Amino acid sequence: MTVSMTPSLRKLTLIAHITSSVGWLGAAIVVLALAITATTSQDVDIVRAAHLATQVIGWTVLIPLAFASLLTGLVQSLGTAWGLFRHHWVLLKLAMTVLATVVLLLYTETLDYLAGIAAQDTLSPTDLVMLRTPSVVLHTGAALVLLLTAATLSVLKPQGMTRYGRRRQQYEMTGSRPSRKVRSASPRQ
C-alpha cells in the first residue's frame, strides 16, 4: 500500500525522519558516555550524576526520538515507492527500530531503578557496586549497533525485493495481476 504524498510533504517527512533518527543516535552516544563514566569513575558524586542524567535523557530524549523515528519511518515507507513490504531492507530496518524501541521501553525500569539508588542520601557498598554495573554500557552499545545498522541500510538500500514487492512491481509494469500457479487436482497414484 502506497499513499500518494506531494513532493513537499515527502521531503518534510524525510527531514523529520532523518532528524529524529540522528537525534536518537546522538542521544544514545551521550548515554553511552555517561554509562562508561558511571562504570569507571571513582568519584561517587560523578557516578550518581551520570545515572540521574541518564534517567532524564531516557525519558525526555531517547523515548520521544525513538517513537518519532518509528512513526516518521512508517510514514516515509507508506508514502514513497519503497513501500513498507516491498523491500527486505525496509522490513529489516522496521524490525530493528521496533526491537530497539521495545527494549528501550523495558530498560527504562532499570534506568529508573539505578537513578533511585543514585538519588539516595547515602550509598552502601552494595549500592555503589550496582551503580557501577556495565549493564547500561552493554545495552546502549547494542542499541548503537542497531541504530548504525539501520542508518547504513537507509544509505545503501541493498537489493532484494520481497515476494509481495516483486508481484507489485510486475502489476505496476504490466497492469495485470500475476497469475498464481494452481496445483493440479488430479489424485495421486
C-alpha positions in Angstrom: 0.0 0.0 0.0 1.4 3.3 -1.0 -0.2 6.6 -0.1 0.4 9.4 -2.5 2.3 12.3 -1.0 3.2 15.6 -2.5 6.9 16.2 -3.1 6.9 18.9 -0.3 5.3 16.5 2.2 7.6 13.7 1.2 10.6 16.0 1.8 9.2 17.2 5.1 8.7 13.7 6.4 12.1 12.6 5.2 13.7 15.6 7.1 11.6 14.6 10.2 12.7 11.0 9.9 16.4 11.8 9.4 16.4 14.4 12.2 14.7 12.1 14.8 16.9 9.1 13.8 20.1 11.0 14.0 18.9 12.6 17.3 18.2 9.2 18.7 21.7 8.0 17.6 23.3 11.1 19.2 21.4 10.7 22.5 22.4 7.1 22.6 26.1 8.1 22.2 25.6 10.6 25.2 24.1 7.8 27.3 27.0 5.5 26.4 29.4 8.2 27.5 27.5 8.6 30.8 27.3 4.9 31.3 31.1 4.5 30.8 31.7 7.3 33.2 29.4 5.7 35.8 31.1 2.4 35.4 34.7 3.6 35.6 34.6 6.7 37.8 36.0 6.6 41.3 34.1 9.7 42.3 30.7 8.8 43.9 29.1 12.1 43.0 30.0 11.7 39.3 28.6 8.2 39.3 25.4 9.5 40.9 25.1 12.4 38.5 25.7 10.1 35.5 22.8 7.8 36.5 20.4 10.7 37.2 21.3 12.3 33.9 20.8 9.0 32.1 17.3 8.7 33.5 16.3 12.2 32.4 17.7 11.6 28.9 16.0 8.3 28.7 12.5 9.7 29.3 12.8 13.1 27.7 15.0 12.5 24.7 15.5 8.8 23.9 11.9 7.6 24.1 10.4 10.6 22.2 13.0 10.3 19.5 12.5 6.5 19.2 8.8 6.9 18.7 9.4 9.9 16.3 11.8 7.8 14.3 9.4 4.8 14.2 6.4 6.9 13.2 8.2 9.0 10.5 9.8 5.9 9.1 6.4 4.3 8.7 5.0 7.4 7.1 8.0 7.5 4.7 7.7 3.9 3.8 3.9 4.1 3.2 4.2 7.4 1.2 7.1 6.5 -1.1 7.8 3.9 -3.8 10.0 2.0 -1.4 6.8 0.8 0.4 6.7 -1.0 3.7 6.5 -4.5 2.4 8.3 -4.3 -0.9 12.0 -4.5 0.1 13.8 -6.7 2.6 15.9 -3.8 3.9 12.8 -1.7 4.8 11.3 -4.6 6.7 14.7 -5.3 8.5 15.0 -1.6 9.4 11.4 -1.6 10.7 12.1 -4.7 12.8 15.3 -3.3 14.2 13.6 0.0 15.1 10.7 -1.8 16.8 13.1 -4.0 18.7 15.3 -1.1 19.8 12.2 0.9 20.9 10.7 -2.1 22.9 14.0 -2.8 24.6 14.4 0.9 25.4 10.9 1.0 27.0 11.6 -2.1 29.0 15.0 -0.9 30.0 13.7 2.4 31.4 12.7 0.4 34.5 16.4 -0.4 35.1 17.4 3.2 34.4 14.7 4.4 36.9 16.0 1.8 39.5 19.6 2.9 39.1 18.6 6.6 39.3 16.6 5.8 42.5 19.7 4.3 44.1 21.8 7.3 42.9 19.3 9.7 44.5 19.7 8.2 48.0 21.4 10.4 50.6 23.9 7.7 51.5 25.1 4.7 49.4 26.1 1.3 50.8 29.0 -0.5 49.2 26.4 -2.8 47.5 24.6 0.3 46.1 27.8 1.5 44.6 28.5 -1.8 43.0 25.0 -1.7 41.5 25.7 1.8 40.1 28.9 0.6 38.5 27.3 -2.2 36.7 28.2 -2.5 33.0 24.6 -3.3 32.1 23.9 0.2 30.8 27.1 0.2 28.7 26.2 -3.2 27.1 22.5 -2.2 26.4 23.5 1.1 24.9 26.3 -0.4 22.9 23.8 -2.9 21.4 21.3 -0.1 20.7 24.1 1.8 18.9 24.9 -1.2 16.7 21.2 -1.5 15.7 20.9 2.2 15.0 24.0 2.4 13.0 22.9 -0.7 11.0 19.6 0.9 10.3 21.3 4.1 9.1 23.6 2.0 6.9 20.6 0.2 5.4 19.0 3.6 4.7 22.0 4.8 2.7 22.9 1.6 0.9 19.4 0.3 0.2 20.5 -3.2 -0.6 18.9 -5.1 -3.5 16.3 -7.7 -2.8 12.6 -7.4 -3.1 10.1 -9.4 -1.1 7.6 -11.7 -2.9 5.0 -9.0 -2.4 7.3 -6.4 -3.9 8.0 -8.5 -6.9 4.3 -9.1 -7.5 3.5 -5.5 -7.0 6.3 -4.4 -9.4 5.0 -6.8 -12.0 1.5 -5.5 -11.6 2.6 -1.9 -12.0 4.7 -2.7 -15.1 2.1 -4.8 -16.9 -1.2 -3.5 -15.4 -2.4 -7.1 -14.7 -2.2 -9.2 -11.7 0.4 -12.0 -11.9 -1.1 -15.4 -12.4 -1.0 -17.7 -9.4 0.1 -21.3 -10.1 -2.8 -23.6 -9.4 -1.9 -27.1 -8.3 -3.4 -30.0 -10.3 -6.4 -31.5 -8.7 -5.6 -35.0 -10.0 -5.5 -37.7 -7.5 -2.1 -39.2 -6.6 -1.4 -42.7 -7.5 
